[in-house]
Each structure stands twice: as C-alpha cells, then as structure tokens.
Amino acid sequence: MPSMNTVQRNHADIVQSVVTSPAALGRAGFAASWRRSLIHHKLDPATQRPIERLSTPEMRARREAAGLLVRVASPVLDRLARAACDAGCTVLLSDAQGLILDERVRDGDKREFHASNLAPGTDWSEGAEGTNGIGTCLAEGRAVTVWRDQHFRSTNTGLTCMGSPVFGATGELAGVIDISSVRDDMAEGYARIVALTVQDAALRIEADLFRASFEGARILSAGAGENAPQGVMLLALDRDDLVIGATRAARRHLGIEDSAIGRLPADDLFSGQTTRGGLEEAQRAEMARALARSGGNVSAAARDLGIGRATFYRKAKALGLQV
C-alpha cells in the first residue's frame, strides 16, 4: 500500500500535468480552478498550508461585519445540522472572502474537521487553499461539489465538499453555505442529494436576507409562471409602488438595472409578454390575501400593504380584482 506522502506526491503530479496540458484542460472538471490555483495564486499542490486562524477579536470583527448574514443563516444551519451532522458531516458558513464564520458539527467529529483546517476563523478562498467547495464556489459564483481528488492541495483530498453561493440583497456574493465530509465511503448519489439540500438552504438564506434587508417594505414574489428561472425572485416595493430592491434572479430575469432601483414603478414591469403573467398573478394574490385578512375592508387592506386606498382601487381594477 503506498504511503501517504506517495499518494500526495502523485496527486500533485497529476495537478501539474493537467494544468500544463491544453488537451487535459478541456477535459478535467476543475482544471480551470487548478490552473488559477497554480498559476494565478502560485500555490503548491504538494504542500500543506499551516493552520492559521483569526484571533478572538479579529473573528468578532468579521462576524460583526457580516452580522445580518450570520443572524439570518443561523436557523438554516441548525436545520441542516440535524441531518448532516448525524451523517458525520460539518455544516459551514463563510463570508464573501471565504473566511469560515460559523459551523455546526458534532463534538465527536470536531477534532477531525479542525485538524483539516475546517473551522471558524480559517480562510478557504481559492487564493489560500486552491480548489475547494467554498473558494471555488466564490470564484465561479455557482454551486460546486468538489470530490476528494478534485481538490487542489494533496492534503485536502480526504474531503468531499458541497458548497452553494448565497447572494445578498443587491445581488452581490454574500458568502457560501457548505457541507463537508471526511468519510471515504460517501456515495455519489448521497452527495448529490446533499448538494441539492445545500442549494435549497442557500436560496432560503438569500430570501430571508432580502426580507430582513427591506424590513417594512412590501415584498412581492416575482417567480410565478412557467418561464420563471430558478433562484430567488423577489421585489421590494415602497408605498408608492416603486421598486426599491430586487434579488439577483429578479434583476436578471426582469432586466432591472442598478440605476433603476428606487425609480422604477412596479407597473412598468408588467409590460411585456414574458413577465406580465407571473408578476400580475403574484400581485393579485397579494392583494386578495390582504382583502381576506381585512374581511373585505379596502381601507384596512391598503394599510396592510402600505399603500393608499386610491392606489389599491387603481391596482385592483388593472389586475381584474373585484373589490
């Protein structure tokens, strides 16, 4: 049986050969990330990065800087942990720079994960660790599953990491939610299920983060309809029905530019064949629910939605809602 040093050296040789081969670069799944790690970040796949963690004051400052993300994500991490930790996994939350802010892990597994540097206060950006579930997720802005020998560093090839990006209220990358395992018997089918669960959790955090960022505004779901893309499709409207916020998916699907935020009437988004049905349906349903809650009292329903009575009547007529 080959020694650990031999296995690690072999992995480093494979990384080097893939990065320097144009043909291999086109075939290998994480070849682009390996190339960034080796050439751009100048990392050595054969070396182990020293364990370096932020001090308690530094960690407190980073968590405070990402305060809303940490607070909103906490209950989602708790729910994930109830299943993932029983399977010997750790649940992690990083900020947009790849620094791990929070974890959920069983006490019995903590030592092993922390020995692998998977602990709060450690930097898992691509620039620090090369290809991995957190850093590559941030570098490419997409969900990734990095299997053991797909990692860049030889010392990380015992990990399987499933990361998904969390986007902030203005569409920016806010962080990553990741589930990692050190088990060598993890089946691909189970990993795919875990990866989908991580993606769903990231979308939940994104939606909750958006709502928390626009507390007091009316939140309109713009994701109804057959042509709606995957992602969090939410709009925040003020009392004058101006769009004051939109999630990343809503901005892309509806063509909302940054310069239009705060000046775009929601009604303007109703024009156009592709978006009209879903947005109208969402707003009609929102107004119908407000009417039901108020027992049919239009003034009370308008107050509930934060708009004027005249505006409620005007929108109800345009949407074909009987009042």
C-alpha positions in Angstrom: 0.0 0.0 0.0 1.5 3.4 -1.0 2.4 5.8 1.8 0.5 9.0 2.4 3.5 11.0 1.1 3.5 9.0 -2.1 -0.3 9.5 -2.7 0.1 13.2 -2.1 3.1 13.4 -4.4 1.1 11.5 -7.1 -1.8 13.9 -6.8 0.5 16.9 -7.1 2.0 15.4 -10.2 -1.5 14.9 -11.7 -2.4 18.5 -11.0 0.8 19.7 -12.6 0.3 17.6 -15.7 -3.4 18.7 -16.2 -2.5 22.4 -15.8 0.3 22.2 -18.4 -1.7 20.1 -20.9 -4.1 22.0 -23.2 -5.9 18.8 -24.0 -6.4 17.9 -20.3 -7.6 21.4 -19.5 -10.5 20.9 -21.8 -11.5 17.6 -20.2 -10.8 17.9 -16.4 -13.8 19.2 -14.5 -11.9 21.5 -12.2 -8.9 22.2 -14.5 -9.6 25.9 -14.7 -9.6 26.1 -10.9 -6.4 24.1 -10.7 -4.9 26.5 -13.2 -5.9 29.5 -11.2 -4.6 27.9 -8.0 -1.2 27.0 -9.5 -0.5 29.9 -11.9 -2.5 32.9 -10.5 -2.3 32.2 -6.8 1.1 30.4 -7.1 0.1 27.6 -4.7 2.0 24.3 -4.5 -0.4 21.3 -4.5 2.1 19.2 -2.6 2.4 21.5 0.4 0.2 21.7 3.4 -0.9 25.1 4.5 -0.2 25.9 8.2 -3.2 26.0 10.4 -3.9 29.7 10.9 -7.0 31.1 12.5 -8.1 34.6 13.3 -7.8 35.7 16.9 -11.0 36.1 19.0 -11.1 39.9 18.5 -10.5 39.5 14.7 -13.2 36.9 14.5 -15.6 39.0 16.4 -15.0 41.9 13.9 -15.5 39.7 10.9 -18.8 38.2 12.3 -20.0 41.7 13.1 -19.2 42.9 9.6 -21.4 40.0 8.2 -23.8 40.4 11.1 -27.1 40.1 9.1 -25.9 37.1 7.2 -24.8 35.3 10.3 -28.1 36.0 12.1 -30.3 35.1 9.2 -28.3 31.9 8.3 -28.2 30.6 11.9 -31.6 28.8 12.0 -31.0 27.4 8.5 -27.7 26.0 9.6 -29.4 24.5 12.7 -31.9 22.7 10.4 -29.2 21.4 8.1 -27.2 20.1 11.0 -30.0 17.9 12.3 -29.5 15.6 9.3 -25.9 16.4 8.1 -24.1 16.1 11.4 -25.7 12.7 12.1 -24.1 11.5 8.8 -20.7 12.7 10.1 -20.6 16.0 8.1 -19.9 19.5 9.2 -22.1 22.5 8.1 -20.2 25.7 7.4 -21.0 29.3 6.6 -18.3 31.6 5.0 -18.3 35.2 4.1 -17.7 36.6 0.6 -13.9 36.4 1.1 -14.0 32.6 2.0 -13.5 33.0 5.7 -15.5 30.5 7.8 -17.8 32.4 10.1 -19.9 29.7 11.7 -20.1 25.9 12.0 -22.4 23.1 13.1 -20.5 19.9 13.9 -20.8 17.1 16.4 -18.4 17.3 19.3 -17.0 13.8 18.4 -16.2 14.9 14.8 -14.9 18.4 15.6 -11.3 17.4 16.2 -11.0 15.7 12.8 -12.5 18.6 10.9 -10.5 21.2 12.8 -7.3 19.1 12.1 -8.2 19.5 8.4 -8.5 23.3 8.9 -12.3 23.3 8.5 -13.0 25.6 11.5 -14.3 29.1 12.1 -11.6 31.7 11.6 -9.9 29.9 8.7 -9.5 31.2 5.1 -10.9 28.8 2.5 -10.7 31.1 -0.5 -9.1 29.7 -3.7 -6.1 32.0 -3.0 -5.5 30.2 0.3 -6.5 26.6 -0.3 -6.8 26.3 -4.1 -9.8 24.3 -5.5 -12.3 23.6 -2.7 -16.0 23.8 -2.0 -16.0 27.3 -0.6 -13.3 29.1 -2.5 -14.2 27.7 -6.0 -17.9 28.3 -5.3 -17.0 32.0 -4.7 -14.6 32.2 -7.6 -17.1 30.8 -10.1 -20.3 32.1 -8.5 -22.1 28.8 -8.7 -22.8 25.7 -6.6 -20.0 23.1 -6.7 -19.3 19.6 -5.4 -15.6 19.0 -5.0 -14.8 15.3 -4.6 -11.7 14.2 -2.8 -9.1 14.2 -5.5 -10.6 17.2 -7.3 -9.2 19.4 -4.5 -6.0 21.2 -5.5 -4.0 20.6 -2.4 -2.9 16.9 -1.8 -3.7 17.3 1.9 -7.3 18.1 1.1 -8.0 15.0 -0.9 -9.7 13.3 2.0 -12.5 15.8 1.9 -15.8 16.0 -0.1 -17.2 19.5 -0.1 -20.6 20.7 -1.4 -20.9 24.5 -1.5 -23.5 26.9 -2.8 -23.3 30.7 -3.0 -25.5 33.0 -1.0 -26.3 36.2 -2.8 -27.1 39.4 -0.9 -30.0 41.8 -1.1 -28.4 43.7 -4.0 -27.3 40.7 -6.0 -23.7 40.6 -4.6 -22.0 37.5 -3.4 -22.5 37.5 0.4 -21.0 34.1 1.3 -21.2 30.3 0.9 -23.0 27.6 2.8 -21.1 24.3 2.6 -21.4 20.8 3.9 -18.2 18.8 4.0 -17.4 15.2 4.8 -14.2 13.4 5.6 -15.7 9.9 5.1 -14.2 7.9 2.2 -17.4 5.8 1.8 -19.7 8.7 0.7 -21.7 7.6 -2.3 -22.1 9.9 -5.3 -25.9 9.6 -5.1 -25.9 10.7 -1.5 -23.6 13.5 -2.2 -25.9 14.8 -5.0 -28.8 14.8 -2.5 -26.7 16.7 0.0 -25.7 19.2 -2.7 -29.3 19.9 -3.6 -30.1 20.4 0.0 -27.3 22.9 0.3 -28.5 24.8 -2.7 -32.1 24.9 -1.3 -30.6 26.2 2.0 -28.7 28.9 0.2 -31.8 30.1 -1.5 -33.7 30.1 1.8 -30.9 32.3 3.4 -30.9 34.6 0.3 -34.7 35.1 0.6 -34.6 35.7 4.3 -31.6 38.0 3.9 -33.6 40.0 1.3 -36.6 40.3 3.5 -34.6 41.4 6.5 -32.7 44.0 4.4 -36.0 45.5 3.3 -38.0 45.3 6.5 -41.1 47.4 6.3 -41.3 47.3 2.5 -43.8 45.2 0.6 -42.1 42.1 -0.7 -43.5 40.8 -3.9 -42.7 37.3 -5.3 -41.9 37.6 -9.0 -41.2 33.9 -9.5 -44.7 32.7 -10.6 -45.2 31.3 -14.1 -43.7 28.6 -16.3 -40.9 30.7 -17.6 -39.6 31.8 -14.2 -35.9 30.8 -13.7 -34.5 29.0 -10.7 -33.5 31.4 -8.0 -35.0 33.8 -5.5 -37.3 36.1 -7.4 -38.3 38.8 -5.0 -39.0 42.6 -5.4 -39.2 45.1 -2.6 -41.8 47.9 -3.2 -42.3 51.2 -1.2 -45.7 52.7 -0.5 -45.6 54.5 -3.9 -45.1 51.1 -5.7 -41.5 51.9 -6.7 -39.1 49.0 -6.8 -36.5 49.7 -4.1 -35.0 46.3 -4.1 -34.7 43.2 -6.3 -32.9 39.9 -5.9 -30.2 38.8 -8.3 -32.5 36.4 -10.1 -35.3 39.1 -10.4 -32.8 41.7 -11.7 -31.6 39.3 -14.4 -34.9 37.8 -15.4 -36.7 41.2 -15.5 -33.8 43.3 -16.8 -33.7 45.6 -13.8 -30.6 47.8 -13.9 -28.9 49.2 -10.7 -29.7 52.7 -11.8 -33.5 51.9 -11.9 -33.7 50.9 -8.3 -35.7 53.5 -6.4 -37.1 55.0 -9.6 -38.8 52.1 -11.4 -42.6 51.8 -10.9 -43.6 48.2 -10.4 -46.3 48.6 -13.1 -43.6 49.2 -15.7 -42.5 45.6 -15.1 -45.9 44.4 -16.2 -45.4 45.3 -19.8 -44.0 42.6 -21.9 -45.4 39.1 -22.7 -42.8 37.1 -20.8 -43.1 38.7 -17.4 -46.7 40.1 -17.3 -48.5 36.9 -16.2 -46.3 35.9 -13.3 -46.0 39.4 -11.8 -49.7 40.2 -12.2 -50.6 36.9 -10.7 -48.3 37.5 -7.7 -49.6 41.0 -7.0 -53.2 39.9 -7.5 -52.7 37.1 -5.0 -51.0 39.5 -2.5 -53.9 42.0 -2.7 -56.5 39.2 -2.4 -54.8 37.9 0.7 -54.8 41.4 2.2 -58.5 41.8 1.4 -59.3 38.4 3.0 -57.4 39.3 6.2 -59.3 42.6 6.4 -62.7 40.9 5.8 -63.1 42.8 2.6 -62.3 46.2 4.1 -60.4 48.1 1.3 -59.0 50.8 3.6 -57.7 48.1 6.0 -56.2 46.0 3.2 -54.5 49.1 1.7 -53.0 49.9 5.1 -51.8 46.3 5.5 -50.0 46.6 2.2 -48.6 50.1 3.0 -50.3 51.8 0.0 -53.1 54.4 -0.3 -56.8 53.5 -0.7 -56.9 55.1 -4.2 -53.8 53.2 -5.2 -55.4 49.9 -4.0 -58.5 50.6 -6.1 -56.5 51.5 -9.2 -54.3 48.4 -9.0 -57.3 46.2 -8.2 -59.0 47.4 -11.4 -55.9 46.9 -13.5 -55.5 43.4 -12.2 -59.1 42.4 -12.5 -59.6 42.0 -8.8 -63.2 42.5 -7.6 -63.5 44.9 -4.6 
